[in-house]
Amino acid sequence: MFKPKLHPVLTSLALFLIISCAHTPDVLGRWREIGKTATLEFWRDGTFKAVDNLGMAVSGKYTLQKNGNIRFEITHQESPPEILNGKLTVRGDELTLTVEGHKEVERYKRGK
């Protein structure tokens, strides 16, 4: 009977990828702020769109880090991007976001 051997480097790479994915929260999709109209939407390509309670929209790129930190790079026409850093957690269908320099903790529910 033939038993395929896995190359040690491939085995290590696969294990690393599995562990990395396990520590990154699943933020993909649309989220709505609990009790409000604001929304956040995250795409697989690392981009996002946010619409506040007044209907003002911003978009750009996001980067999730293993320690629960998130970095937003908000795109502005004719000016450099705005960088916001924060802490993000996902538990079930609830996302909690705290942005550095802001006292408010934002809570979102996953859209259907």
C-alpha positions in Angstrom: 0.0 0.0 0.0 1.3 3.5 -1.0 1.5 6.0 1.8 2.3 9.6 0.6 4.8 11.5 2.6 4.2 15.2 3.3 7.2 17.4 3.1 8.0 18.9 6.5 8.0 22.5 5.1 4.5 22.0 3.6 3.3 20.5 6.9 4.6 23.5 8.9 3.1 26.0 6.4 -0.3 24.3 6.6 -0.2 24.3 10.4 0.9 28.0 10.5 -2.0 28.9 8.2 -4.5 27.0 10.3 -3.3 28.7 13.5 -3.2 32.2 11.9 -6.8 31.8 10.7 -8.0 30.7 14.1 -6.8 33.9 15.7 -8.3 36.3 13.2 -11.9 37.2 13.8 -14.5 36.6 11.0 -15.5 40.2 10.1 -16.5 39.6 6.5 -19.9 40.9 5.6 -22.2 43.7 6.6 -22.7 44.8 10.2 -25.3 47.2 11.6 -24.7 49.2 14.8 -27.0 48.0 17.6 -29.9 50.5 18.1 -28.6 52.8 15.4 -28.5 53.0 11.6 -24.7 53.1 11.1 -23.2 50.2 9.1 -19.8 48.6 8.5 -19.0 46.3 5.6 -15.9 44.3 5.2 -14.7 42.5 2.0 -12.3 39.6 1.6 -9.9 41.8 -0.5 -9.1 44.0 2.6 -11.4 46.9 1.8 -14.3 48.3 3.9 -17.1 50.8 3.8 -18.6 52.5 6.8 -21.8 54.6 6.8 -22.5 56.7 10.0 -25.8 57.5 11.5 -26.2 60.6 9.4 -25.6 58.7 6.1 -22.0 59.9 5.6 -19.9 57.2 4.0 -16.1 56.5 4.1 -14.2 53.6 2.6 -10.6 52.3 2.4 -8.5 49.4 3.5 -8.4 47.5 6.8 -5.8 45.2 8.4 -6.6 42.7 11.1 -3.9 41.7 13.5 -3.8 38.5 15.6 -4.0 40.4 18.9 -7.4 41.8 18.1 -6.2 45.1 16.8 -7.5 46.6 13.6 -6.0 49.3 11.4 -8.3 51.4 9.1 -6.8 53.4 6.2 -9.6 55.7 5.1 -9.3 57.1 1.6 -9.9 60.8 1.0 -9.9 62.5 -2.4 -6.9 64.9 -2.9 -5.4 64.3 0.6 -3.4 61.6 2.3 -5.3 58.6 3.8 -6.5 58.9 7.4 -5.2 56.1 9.7 -7.4 54.9 12.6 -6.3 52.1 15.0 -8.6 50.2 17.3 -9.5 47.0 19.1 -12.0 44.6 17.5 -13.7 41.5 18.9 -16.2 39.2 17.3 -18.3 36.9 19.4 -21.0 35.0 17.4 -22.9 37.6 15.5 -21.8 40.6 17.6 -18.8 42.8 16.7 -17.4 45.3 19.3 -15.1 48.1 18.1 -13.2 50.6 20.1 -11.2 53.2 18.1 -8.1 54.8 19.8 -8.8 58.3 20.9 -12.6 57.7 21.1 -14.3 56.9 24.4 -17.3 55.3 22.8 -17.5 51.5 22.3 -19.4 50.6 19.2 -21.4 47.3 19.0 -22.6 45.9 15.8 -24.9 42.9 14.9 -24.0 40.8 11.8 -26.5 41.5 8.9 -28.4 38.6 7.3 
